[in-house]
């Protein structure tokens, strides 16, 4: 990860958090129950919002992000453990988690299809999958603009793909989508699904 991006992540996100992201995170994350896996936990922006989870295991491959999340781990209301791991090769047995959470992370994972296969593997049958992601727009001009901007955006924002069709990917992997809520003209989606095995 680019060190400048890691150092400035919270500062860059704060205007978006104030304008609604924080409330979206809160409403989504508080639905996580039982043993929870958080994918790409970053600096721990979701950690204050876990209420019903018995335990949260958060994976984050970037050391500086993990380090920056420590104060939020300490202040959390539930037990949270942050470990170094990537989403494409999760170090957990099959059917380990009741809920999997990911917020603004699938865009940066190099092999998002493999990551989703792994998420499905470690999530229990009928387990919950909760995502808040930016996605490819369903617009003939704007989606092409996303395609055009993505190569430069990836270099600036540490691998972030502007044009990933995350909702379609979730369905392809075999999750049953039960709720989708769009924000900013559907550039951002809250996606709730269950793991139908």
C-alpha distance (Angstrom), angle and dihedral (degrees) to the residues before:
residue distance angle dihedral
X1 . . .
X2 3.79 . .
X3 3.81 107.7 .
X4 3.81 93.2 -141.7
X5 3.83 90.4 52.8
X6 3.80 91.7 49.5
X7 3.79 93.4 47.9
X8 3.80 93.3 48.2
X9 3.81 98.6 37.3
X10 3.81 97.9 103.9
X11 3.81 91.7 42.7
X12 3.80 91.9 49.8
X13 3.80 92.2 46.9
X14 3.81 97.5 45.7
X15 3.85 97.0 85.4
X16 3.83 89.8 50.7
X17 3.80 91.6 44.8
X18 3.83 90.6 53.0
X19 3.81 91.8 46.9
X20 3.78 94.3 57.4
X21 3.78 112.9 -63.2
X22 3.82 92.3 100.3
X23 3.80 91.5 55.5
X24 3.81 91.8 45.3
X25 3.82 90.4 51.4
X26 3.79 91.5 47.3
X27 3.81 94.3 50.7
X28 3.80 92.6 46.8
X29 3.80 101.7 40.7
X30 3.80 95.2 48.0
X31 3.84 87.0 65.6
X32 3.82 90.5 65.1
X33 3.79 111.1 109.0
X34 3.79 138.9 179.6
X35 3.78 118.4 0.5
X36 3.80 106.6 -1.5
X37 3.79 133.1 -161.8
X38 3.79 117.0 -159.3
X39 3.80 115.1 -161.8
X40 3.81 117.2 -144.7
X41 3.79 97.2 -5.1
X42 3.81 93.6 -175.5
X43 3.80 112.4 -177.4
X44 3.81 92.4 -11.4
X45 3.79 99.9 -100.2
X46 3.83 89.8 154.2
X47 3.80 96.3 48.7
X48 3.84 97.9 89.1
X49 3.82 91.2 57.0
X50 3.80 101.4 59.1
X51 3.81 107.8 109.9
X52 3.81 110.2 149.6
X53 3.80 100.2 34.0
X54 3.80 116.8 114.2
X55 3.80 90.7 -157.6
X56 3.81 135.8 -5.6
X57 3.77 123.1 -151.5
X58 3.79 108.4 -168.8
X59 3.78 122.5 -167.2
X60 3.79 121.7 -153.4
X61 3.82 122.5 162.9
X62 3.82 96.4 -163.9
X63 3.86 112.7 86.4
X64 3.81 96.1 -153.9
X65 3.81 91.7 51.2
X66 3.82 90.1 50.8
X67 3.80 90.0 49.5
X68 3.80 92.2 50.0
X69 3.83 90.1 51.4
X70 3.83 94.8 59.4
X71 3.83 96.6 91.8
X72 3.82 89.7 52.0
X73 3.82 91.1 48.1
X74 3.80 89.7 52.9
X75 3.81 93.3 47.9
X76 3.82 96.3 45.2
X77 3.81 121.0 116.1
X78 3.81 92.5 -136.1
X79 3.80 133.1 48.4
X80 3.82 110.2 -86.4
X81 3.78 127.8 -176.9
X82 3.81 119.1 -170.7
X83 3.80 116.8 -157.2
X84 3.78 136.3 177.7
X85 3.79 109.8 -106.7
X86 3.78 141.2 123.3
X87 3.80 123.7 -124.1
X88 3.80 94.8 -125.4
X89 3.82 92.5 65.5
X90 3.79 109.4 29.1
X91 3.83 113.1 -167.5
X92 3.81 95.1 -139.2
X93 3.82 135.4 98.7
X94 3.78 121.6 -105.7
X95 3.82 116.5 -78.9
X96 3.82 94.7 15.0
X97 3.82 101.9 137.5
X98 3.80 137.0 58.3
X99 3.82 92.7 -160.7
X100 3.81 135.4 20.0
X101 3.82 119.4 -160.3
X102 3.79 129.6 -167.4
X103 3.79 128.0 169.6
X104 3.79 123.5 -174.9
X105 3.78 90.8 -23.1
X106 3.82 111.6 102.2
X107 3.80 89.9 73.5
X108 3.81 91.6 65.6
X109 3.81 101.4 43.5
X110 3.83 108.0 104.6
X111 3.84 94.8 -140.8
X112 3.78 105.0 29.5
X113 3.83 93.2 171.4
X114 3.81 92.1 56.8
X115 3.81 89.9 45.2
X116 3.80 91.3 53.8
X117 3.81 90.7 48.6
X118 3.79 88.6 53.3
X119 3.81 92.1 47.2
X120 3.79 89.5 52.4
X121 3.81 90.8 48.6
X122 3.82 95.9 52.8
X123 3.81 95.6 39.5
X124 3.81 114.5 90.2
X125 3.82 120.7 -116.1
X126 3.82 107.2 -80.2
X127 3.80 89.0 10.6
X128 3.79 119.5 148.9
X129 3.80 124.9 -104.5
X130 3.82 115.2 -164.6
X131 3.80 121.6 -172.6
X132 3.79 137.3 172.8
X133 3.81 108.2 -172.1
X134 3.77 143.2 153.0
X135 3.79 110.9 -120.1
X136 3.78 146.8 -172.2
X137 3.79 108.6 -75.0
X138 3.78 120.4 -119.5
X139 3.80 92.7 -130.8
X140 3.83 125.6 110.5
X141 3.80 95.2 -133.1
X142 3.80 104.3 28.0
X143 3.81 94.1 51.1
X144 3.83 89.1 55.0
X145 3.80 89.0 49.9
X146 3.82 88.3 53.2
X147 3.82 89.4 51.1
X148 3.80 90.8 50.0
X149 3.83 94.2 47.7
X150 3.80 97.7 42.9
X151 3.86 99.2 83.6
X152 3.82 91.9 54.3
X153 3.81 93.6 38.0
X154 3.82 90.5 53.1
X155 3.80 90.5 57.0
X156 3.79 93.6 46.3
X157 3.81 97.7 42.3
X158 3.76 102.9 38.9
X159 3.78 101.7 -97.6
X160 3.80 99.1 -35.6
X161 3.82 111.9 158.9
X162 3.80 111.6 -150.8
X163 3.79 92.6 -166.8
X164 3.80 106.8 54.2
X165 3.79 115.7 133.0
X166 3.78 94.9 -143.1
X167 3.80 97.0 167.2
X168 3.81 91.1 55.1
X169 3.81 90.8 46.9
X170 3.81 92.3 52.7
X171 3.80 89.9 54.0
X172 3.82 93.2 45.6
X173 3.78 92.1 55.1
X174 3.80 91.0 55.7
X175 3.78 105.8 -101.6
X176 3.79 116.6 140.6
X177 3.81 107.9 -126.5
X178 3.79 109.9 -141.5
X179 3.82 102.1 171.6
X180 3.79 137.4 16.6
X181 3.79 123.9 -178.3
X182 3.79 121.7 -176.9
X183 3.80 130.2 -148.3
X184 3.82 132.1 -173.5
X185 3.82 92.2 19.4
X186 3.81 90.7 -44.9
X187 3.80 95.2 -56.2
X188 3.82 85.6 122.8
X189 3.79 122.8 41.1
X190 3.78 134.2 -168.8
X191 3.80 105.5 -149.8
X192 3.79 123.9 -170.3
X193 3.79 118.1 -173.6
X194 3.78 141.9 161.2
X195 3.77 127.8 -132.0
X196 3.79 105.7 -116.7
X197 3.80 105.5 -170.6
